[in-house]
Amino acid sequence: MEENREPLSAIAIEKKLQLLRNKHFSEDTIALVKSDYEYGLKEEEISLYLNKSYDIEQMKILSECLHKDVPKDMIDIIKNTKYSVHQMQVSLEFYEKGVPVQTIKEVMDKGEKPITMRRLYEEVLEQLNKVKKQIPEESEYVKALISQMDEVVAKINHQNERYDALNKKLSEIETSKDDEGVRERLVKENQDKDALINSQQNELNKASSTIARLRDDIEKKDKEMKRMGD
């Protein structure tokens, strides 16, 4: 949004300021409006805080929201004239730190004192950070397991190729008495192959089960994160 802002000319800004003087707005308010017009805010944006129910500090917070492109749903919450400047400040601060908008609305609706609001927001942030830390760790573990599974599958495929050739050789010499010793050796190797494949398949099954469980845990955490953000 900010890249599209083009300030009005000095003459156009002065005309708008004169209209505010005619409506008996304070010089502090006029100075804030002048600064915002020079920054590039539009008249419909500035009108957000041109409410004589606000004091100048509340106006500055709403001006700050406009400068930072804070979304409308967040501004709609904190612009309520029943909130003090300190309640507005704390809520904007923790919105920027990552507290979900819906959580901010719930806290502000309770009308708590700023110090209590800060404590509630800090508790929410702590919980969110715990969940965020757990998900990457478990995701990395899942990736490592998948990598191990790929290696096991590759080994199984390689062994299958080898023993397909072995079975073919067995078929070729099966009826030859002269090659009885060779046949017995190949049969033994074939049996060893089956045992190896069974062992590797068991490893694969265990890894698959672990990954399924971890994915389920991560999905539950994702849903919890989404619920906290709604």
N, C-alpha and C positions, 0 to 999 in steps of 0.2 A: 504494500500500500504506500509506503513512504516514498518510493521512487517516483510516484505519480503526483506528488505534492508540488504545486507551483504557487508561491505566495502572490497575493494581490499587490498591485502597485501601491506605493506610499500614499498617493492621493485617494485611492479607493479605500484603503484602510482608515485613513483619517476621517472620511465621510461616515464610515460605520461607527467609529469611536464617538463622533459627535452625536449620533443618534442615541448612544448609550448615556452620554452626558445629559442629553435632553430628558432622559428617563431617570436621571438622578442616581445612576450607579456610582459606587465609590471609585476613587482614583486607583485604589489597589486592584479593583476588578477591571477597570479600564486598562491598566498596565498589563495585567495578565492576558486580557483579550488581544491587546496590541501584539504582545509577544507570540501568541498562538497564531494570529493572522500572518505574522512575519515568518513563522515556522512553516506555514502552508496549510493549517487547518481550515476547513470550510465553515461557513456560517452555520450550517445545520449541525455540525459537530460542536462548535462553541456554544450553541444555544443549549446544549445539554446541561451546562452548569450555570447558565444565566438565570438563576432562580434566587430571588432575594431571601429565600428561606435558608440558603447555604451561607456559611461564613467564608471568608477568603481562603482559609486553609482547606476546607472541603472542596471548594472550587479548584484549588491547585491539585488535589488528588485526582479529581475527575479529568483535569487537563493532562496530568501525567498518564492516566489510562489511555487517553487519546493519542498521546505521543508514542506510547509503547504498543499501540494497536491491540490493546486488550479486547477480547471478543465481547460482543454486545450482551450475551447472556450473563457474563461476569459483571459488566458495568451496570446492567439492570438490577443486579442484587445490591451492590454497594451504593448506588446513587440515591437510595431511599433516604429522605430527609430526616427520618427518625434516628439514623445512626450518627454517632459522634465522629469527629475527625479521627480519633484514635482507633475506633472500631474499623473504620474504613482503611486506615493505614495498615493495621495488623492483617486484615483480610487480603489486601492487595499484596502485601509482603509474602504471605504464605501461598497465595495463588502462584506467584512467580517462582516459589520454591517447589511447586508441584502438587499442592493439595488440590484435589478435584473440585470443580465448580459446585457440584451438588453438595459436597461436604461443607463448603463455605456457606452455601445457602442455609443448610440445616443449622450450622453453628450460629449464624447471624440471626436467624429466625428466633433463636432462643433468647436473644437480647442479653447475652452474657457480657460481663465487664471485659475490657480489652485484655487484662492479665489472664482471665479464665479462658478467653478465646485463644490466646497464644498457647496456653498449656494444651488445650484440646487439639489445636492444629499440629503441635509438636508430636503428640501421641499418634496422630494419623500418619504423619510423615515417617515416624519410626517404624510403624507397621508396614507401610508401603516399601520402605527401604529394605526391610527384612525379606519381604517377598521377592523383591527385585534381585537381591543377592543370591537367593536360593535357586532361582530359575536358571541363571547362566551356569552355575556350578553343575546342576543336574543335566543341563543340556550338553555340557562338555563331556560328562560321563556317558551320556547316551551316544554321543558321536564316537567316543573311544570304543564303546561296545560294538557299534555298527562296523567300525573299522576292523575290529577283531573278527566279527562275523564274516566280513568280506574275505579276510585271510583264510578262515576255515573253509568257506565255500570254494575258494580258489584251490585249496589243497585237496578238497574232496573231488573237484572236477579233474584235477591233475591225476589223482589216484585212479579215478574211473577210467580215464583215457589209457593209463598204463595197464590196468587190469582188463580192459576190453581187448587190448592186444594180447594179453596173457591168455584170456579165454579162447581167443582165436587160435593161438598156438596150441593150446590143449586139444582143441577140436581136431587140429591137423594131425597130431601124433597119438590120438586116443587109441587107435587100433594097432599101433605098432608095439610089439613086444620088446623089440630092441631098445626102444626108448622108454621102457617102464620106469627106470630110475629118474629120468628127466621129467616124466609125467608126474611121478609122486612129488618131486620137488616143486613143480608148478602148482600142483593141487594144494600143497602146504602153503605156498605163497598166496594162492587165491584165498585160502581160509584166513590167513593173516590180514589180507586186504579187507575182507568182510568185517573182521573185528575192528580194524582201524577206522573204517567208514562208520561203523556203528558208534564208536567212541567219539568221532568228530561230529556225528549227527547229534549225539547227546549234548555235546558242548554247544552246538548251534541252537538246540532247543532251549537250553538253559539261558543262553544270551537273549534269545527272542523273548522268553518269558520276562526277563529282567527289564528289557527295553520297553515292553508293553506296560509293565507296572510303572516305570518311571514316566513314560509318556502320559499315562493316566494321572499321575501326581502333578505333572506340569500343567496338564489341561485343567485340573481342579484349581491350581494356583492362578492360571490365566483368568478363569471365571471369577475367582475371588478378587483379583485386581480390577477386572471390569466392573464387578459389583461395587467396589469401593469408589470407582471413578464415575459411576452413573449418578 
